Amino acid sequence: MHRSLIILGTALAGLVSQAYAYDGTLTINGNVSAESCTISVAGGSSSGSITLPTVSTKALAVAAATAGTTDFSISLTACSGASTQAAIWFEYDSNVNAAGRLINTGTARNVDVALYNLSSTTPIAVGQGSGAFGSSGAAFPISSGTATLRYQAKYYATGVAVAGTVTASVYYTVQYQ
């Protein structure tokens, strides 16, 4: 019996040493800012709505076709702190597909919603940037405590569009630098 306890103890010691084995170290760095601004989407609160125009299915008859370009802005006012720029980080979650477009939960089929930086023809890959400042939405200057961050939303065909409603949403975070 004494011999089997020694063998069991030796085996357990081997398991304990394996539990503490590692191949490297991952260091996480970040910054929490005291920056604060009042946020307004499309002239409302920090949670606003953007209405895309009604478009024909003919405008979305092939995959990757876009239509209904609608400019929108996120305004920052009463900003306090030393930051001179702001950008939006559009968050990835269950409302976003693997391509980084917003999933339509309405009745239209083969239609997503894509977000764009105002001067770009390439959709923002929502939630897929590096997370670094400005890697999701472009950076805009903060001047005299205010900034206006401008973007676009468009219908994006994933195939031949089928008529119906389009509803999509995305969470966002304001980044400061």
Secondary structure, DSSP 8 states (H G I E B T S, - for coil): -HHHHHHHHHHHHHHHHHHT--S------------EEEEEETTS-SS---------GGGG-STT-EEEEEEEEEEEEEEESS--EEEEEE--STTB-TTS-B---SS-EEEEEEEEETT-SS---TT-S-SSTTSSS--EE-BTTBEEEEEEEEEEEEEEEE-S-------EEEEE-
